């Protein structure tokens, strides 16, 4: 009987991204050693996020209020709009404390082979937003991979008619790395993105 409930927990944990069977086993046995209050706290947080989380009607970030905290913050710079693929990208950018503008989440990246076409992303909503908001700069912060580049190029073509400055986040060598270990593409992008000192 006990083995059945542990096995069920392991099976459920493997449904999480990046969690294989061995990690799921370790987590399951760790959960068994937790206090009942801590275990219930985790379970409650999962249920609550599933019940209350929704997309912001303005930027499509995940929120429990609409509009989200960022969109409703009067201190944010409404003239700059950072376009990202997923809500998790906003968390990463916000941790830097280097950007105080607004966001627009596409909820994915273009991938014709996977059936992800422009109509499946929040691009029409972006265009509508640019027509009504006072955006002066769009910062394309899609991932530096094939899908992200394709998405950035497509968005650039779509919003080019607007009198808006379009920029792309820089990418290249990470801080603390050695040039000799960088691949050719990363090094080439670092050279292209160089700036005057």
Buried (B, 14 or more C-beta within 10 A) or exposed (E): EEEEEBEEBBEEBBEEEEBEEEBBBEBBEEBEEEEEEEBEEEEEEEEEEEEEEEBBEBBBBBBEEEBBEBBEEEEBEBBBBBBBBBBEBBEEBEEEEEBEBBBBBBBBBBBEEEEBEBEBBBBEBBBEBBEEBEBBBBBBBBBBEEBBBBBBBBBEEBBEEEEBEBEBBEBBBEEEEEEEEBEEEBBEBBEEEEEEE
